[in-house]
Amino acid sequence: MLNNFECPIMLKNIIIPVDFSEQAENALLFAAEIAKRVSCPLIILHANPNQKAPSLEEQKMKYLETKLKNSFGSDFQCHSIFAPFDLIHALKSQIGTRNTSLIVMGTKGASGLKRILIGSNTVRVISEVKAHVLVIPESAKFEDFNRTGKDRVILATDLEETENKDAFDFLSGILQLMVNPKLRILNVRPKNTKLKPSKQLQRSSLLYNFKKELETEGITVFSNNVLDGINFYLDKHSDTGLVVMISRDSGGLFQRHFTREMASITHNPLLLLNDRD
């Protein structure tokens, strides 16, 4: 296990919405491991607009809080919040300053299918809340994320310039949680096409900045479908520990119609870097 480190962006908190399902509890443990290492508070959030007197929910949340403190130590910073309103409203009230929070969401795999469906709550959070979001599939464990052999990180990007320059600093901080990570900057585009000069410049800039800290390489996959191209690459590299995409309001690689079915991408933890004002 790694020691605590100084994260390039000071996190106000890590927020983990829970619905007391198995996938939410798995994501909670993942979020707690990160919170411990970056020394920031963990907020366990349960939102239910139909429940005004949440005695049972509060008991369950206190149980989770106590369980974490028993596992991580009495000095572990975590507390639970019940919000008697919509999840999106609840999250927006907690995140405060732009990009000072990380939201961690659990998602459930579709049994017998290669494709994994991201739940409707996760889709709404990705689309409507302006914060970095880490999506944890039910099969992902922090010990796999934080071990040799799962050290490949895929930054899938359309190579458009980002508005939020701190997003990649945030990614650098997350990478410090991994053992000897190697970053692959992946661009998917149709055959017989060339990168525009502006995108060539963006790729060169990313390679230059990350190579100062870790092994970095640019990768191109030719495909008419972005997600098919990403999955083609992932199928060839079982050592992938994290997939990273950039979440924008419109256009580019990550659009809303990609959110409902992320294919086998979500067999791995998926970090969505916020690039919205």
N, C-alpha and C positions, 0 to 999 in steps of 0.2 A: 504494500500500500504506500501511497505517496504522502508526503507531509503537506501541511497547509501551505498555500502560496499567495503571493500578492497578485490579485487579479488586475489586469490592465484597466478594466472598467469597474469602479466600485459598485457592487450590487447593493441596492436597497434591501432586496429580499428575493427569495425564491418562493413562488406560489404554486401549490399543488392542489387543484380541485379534486375532491374525492366524492365518490358516490357509493363507497363501501363495497365495490366489486373487486374481484381478484386482480384485474388489470390495473385498477386504480391503486391498490395496495402495493403492487409490484413497482409502479411508477413512483409511489411515495418513498419506497426504500432507495430508489435510484436518486430521487431529488435530495433525500437526506444525506446520502454519501457526498453529493456535490456541495451541499450547504456546509457540511462539516469541513471540507477541504478549502473552501473559499471564505470560511468564517463569516457567513452572513445568516440572518434569521430565515427560518423556514416557516411559511404560513400554510397551514392545512385549512382549506376553504371548502365549505359545503354550502351550496346555494339551493334553496327550495322556495319558490314564491308561493307555493300552496300550503306551506307549513308555518304557522305563526307562533306556535308554542313547541319548540323543537326539543323537548326533554330527551327523547330517545336518541335523536341525532347528536345532541350535545354529549350524551354519555358515550356514544361510539367514538366521537372525536377526541374526547378526553382520554379514552382508552388508547387510541392511536398515539396521542401525544406522550402519554406515560410509557408506552411500549418503546417509542423512539428514544426517550431519555434513559430508559433502562439499557438500551442497546448501545447508545452513543455517549453516555455519560450525563450526569445531572447538569453539567454546564452547557449542554447542547441547546442552542437557541431555537426554540420552536414554540408556536402557539396556534390554537385553532380558532376559527371564526365561523360562526353560522350566519348566513345572509338570507333573510326572508324575502329575497327578490331574485330576478333573473341572473344567471351566471355571468353574462357579459357585463351587466351593470355592476355586479359584485367585483369582478376583476378590474374594471376601469377605476373603481373607487380605491383599489389597493395599489395599483402600479405607480401612481404618482408621476414623477418626472420621466420623460421619454427615455426608454432603454436603460432604466436603472433596475428593472426587474426581469427575472427569467420565469416564464410559466412552463411547468412540466405537466404534460397530459399523457395519460395511458390510453392505449388503443387495443382493440381485440381483433385477433385473426379470424378469418372465415374458415372454418374447418373443412378440410378436403380441397381447398382451392389454393392456387398459387397466389392469387391476389388477396390482399388484405384491405378490408374496408375501414376507413377512418370514421369514427363515430361522429354523429351530427354535432355534438357539443364541441368536439375538437375542430371540426370544420368551421364552426362559427367563431371560435376563438382565433384561429388562424386568419380568418377573413376580416374580423371586426375589431380585434384588439391590437393596438400598436405596441407590440413588445416582442422580444425574442421568445420563441416557443420551441421546447424540446419535446418531441413526440416519442414515447417509449412503448414499443410493442410488447405484448404480454410475454413473449419468449425471450426478451432482452434482459440480461442481468448485469449489474454494475461490475461484478468481478470479471465478466467477459470483456466489457468495455475497457477495463483497467488491467489488461494483461498482455504479455507478449503473444503474438499470433493473431491479434485482432487490432492491429496498429495502422491499418490503412484508412485514411480519411478522404472521402470523395467530396470535393466542392464542385457541385454541378452548377454551372453558370452560363448565362447567355453572353457574358463579357460586356454587358452594358455597364456604364459607369454608375457607381452607387452614390446616392445622396447622403447616406449616413456613413461618414468616414470612420466612425467608431465601431462599426459592425465587425470589421476584420480584426480589430484589437480585441473585441469580445471573443471572437473565434480563437485567437491566439491564447487567450486565457483558458478556454475550454480544452484546448489541445494539451495544455500543461497537466491535465488530469490523466493523460494517457501515457503509456510506456513507449518511449521512442517512436512517436507517431510519424508517419510519412504521408505527406499531403499530395493528392492528385487533383489538379485543377482540370475538370472535365467539361468539354464543350461538345454538344451534339448539334450537327448541322447536316443538311442534305448533301448527297454526293455531288461532285462537280461544282461546288461553291467555294468561294474564298472569303476569308475574314476581311471585313472592312479595316482600313488603317486604324480607326479609333478602337476597334476591338483587339487588334494586334497589340496596340499600346497598352490597353487594359490588362491583357494577359501577361505581357512583359513586366508590368508594374506589380502584379500579384506574385509572379514568380520571384522577382527581385526581393520584394518585401518579406516573403515567407522563407526564402532560402537562407536568410540571415539567421533563422532560428531552427529550421528542421529540413530534412530531405523533402524536396518539392519537385514535381514534374508536371508539365502540361500534357494533357491527353485529348485527342480528338476522336470521336466516334461518328461515323457517317450513317445517318438514319433520317427518314422523313418524319419520324415520330420521336419526340424528345424523350418521353418516358420509356419507350422501347429501347432507345439507344442507351439510356442510363442502366436499364435492367440487363441489357446485353453485357455491359461492362461488369456489373455487379455479379452476374452469373459466373464470370470468369475469375472472380477474385473473392474467395470465401474468407479472406483475412480482413475484410472491411469491418471496421468497428463503429463508424459514424458516417452518415451522409448529411451533407450541408447544402441547403438551397437558400435563395434570397427571396423574401416575400415583399412584393411590390403591390401598389394599388391596381395597376393595370399593365398589360403588355409584358414582354420579356418571357423568360423561362417559366417562372412560377406565376400562374394565373389561377383564378378561382376554379376553373373547370378541371384543374389538376388535383384539387384537394380531396375529392370524394374517393378516388381510387388511385392510390399511389403505387399500386402493384407491389413487387417484391422489395421495393425501396424500404418499406416499413417492416421488413424482417430485421432491419437495423435501426438503432436510434436515429431519428431524423431531426436535425437542428435547422430551424427556419429563422434566418437572420432578418430582423425587421429593417426595411428600407423605406418606411413611410413616414411622412411628417404628421 
